[in-house]
């Protein structure tokens, strides 16, 4: 296990060893003792979520307020561009976003599993680049539907640079109605 700090305060890329042979591969994607020891994060995961998305699907940016959720993201199949936006007003990286290409171990050049740890107080979204993708994530707080918040993906105040150029020209951007009708940054509750 290797843990890398990145630009957004508290966000980490965690690389897990993936063992490949003629049958395929095996990876221990999560081990609580190892995670606590190496990542220095004591998260208590309450729920696992799995999403399937077609190419061109953009999900997010989502978060929950006031019961914030830490998340641990991994791509089981395919290739996505994942975005984290810091909504913590006391954070040194407040209002900054960062994007990451995440892919399953068969597509990853180093053939390892990369997980993205997102702390409480950050919004999250992703764009499916591959033909389809399966994303698995753990959350450290239960889901409260009435607290769900959505930042519109193209808010000019945040100016996220979604890599739409990575999609084939004939693939439309696919958004849910909730994501299409998201709020602007100035309308959102902040931590």
N, C-alpha and C positions, 0 to 999 in steps of 0.2 A: 504494500500500500504506500502510495506517495501522495502527499497533500501539498498543493500549491495555492498560495494566496494570490489573489488577482486585484485588479484596480478597485472594485467596489468593496468597501469595508465589510469584512465578515463573510464575503462570498468566497468559496473555495472550489477548486477542481481537484477531485480525488481520483487517482488512477489505481485500479485494482488489477493485479496480475491475472491474465487469462491464459489458460493452458490449452494449447491446440495440438491435435494429432489427426490421424487419418479419419477419425469418426466425426470430428467437428471441434468443439471447444467446451471447456468447463471454466466457470468463474464463480467465486464466492462473492456475490454482489454486495452483500451486507453482513457484517459480523459486529454486533454491538460492542463487545469488549475491544476489538481491534479499532473500531471507529472511534470510541471514546479515548483510547490510548494515543492513537496517531493523529487524530484531527483536533484533539483538545476541545471537542464539542460534546456536551452531554445532552443530546436530544433524546426525547422520549417519543417515539413514533406511535401515533394512534391509528393511522389509516393508510392503506395502500390504494393508489388509484392507477388505472391503466386507460390510456386513450389511443385510439386508432384514428389516423388522419390520412386523407388522400393528398396527393401532390398539390401544392398551392394553397393548402389550408393554413390560415393564420389564426391562432388562438391567443387571445389576450389583448391587452395586458390585464391580468387578474390579481387580486389580493383580497384579503378579508380584514374588515375593520369594525370594532377594535380588537377582536380576538385573532391576532396575527398568526400566520402559519409559517413555521420553518418548513422547507421542502428539500428533498433529496431526489434529484432527477437523474434518470438513466434512459438511454435509447436502447430498446430491445431489438428493434428492427428498423433499418433505414437510416435517414440522415436529416437532421433539422438544424435550423439556426435559432438558438435560444437567447432570449433577452431578459436581463434583470435591470430593474429601475429602483434606485434607492429613494424611499419615501420617508426616511427617518430624519426629522429636522435637526437633530443634534449630531448627525453623522458627518464626518469630514467629506463624504462623497454624496451628500444630499443632492437630489435632483439629477444625478449622473446615471447614465445607462451604459451597459456593456453587453455585447453580443458574443456568442460562442458557437462554433460549429460542434455539434455532438453527433456521434454516429455509433452504430452497433459495432462490436469488436471485429466482425468480418470486413467491414469497410474502413475501419480505423487503420492508418498506415503503421502504427506501432503495435497493432493487434491486441491492444489492451482495452479494458472497459473504463470509460471515463464517466464519473458521476459529478453532478453540479450541486453543491450545497448552497442553498439560499436561506439566509437568516430571516427571522421575523422582521416585518417592516419594509419588505421589498415587493414590488409588483413583478409578475412573471408572464411571459408569453413566448410563443415559438411559431416559426414558419416551417412547414414541411417541404423540403427540397427534393427528396427522393420520390419515387413513384408512389410510395406510401410509407408510413412510419408508425411504429408502436412505441409509445413513451410510457414508462412506469415511473411513478413518484410516490414517495412517502411524505406524509404531512404530520406535523407535531401538535396539531390542534384540531378539534373536531370541526366539521363543516357547519356553518350557520348561514343558510341561504339568504336571510334578510340582511346579512352583513357583507355580502359579496359586492365588490367594487370592480369596475372595469374602466380603464383608461383607453380612450380611443387610440388605435394603433398609429394613426398619422397625425397626432397632435403636433402642430408646428412649434409649440413652446418647448417640447422635448426633442423633436426632430430625430427620431430613431431612423437609422439608415438600413431599412430592411433590404436584404439582397435579392430583390425581385428579378434582377438580371440573371440569377442562377436558375430560374425556372425556364422551361421551354416557352417560346413565344406564344404557343397556342394554349397554354395552361392559364385559366383565369384565377384570380385571387378569390379564395373561398372564405367567407366570413359568416359567422352566425349573426342573427339579428341583434343579439345582445352586444356582440363585439362591434358591429357596425354603428350601434347607438351609444357607444361608450362616452364617458364624460371627458372633458378636457382637464388638464392638470389643475388649473385654477378652481375647478369645481369639486375636486376630490378631497376627502378627509385625509389628513396626514398624521403620521406618528410623531 
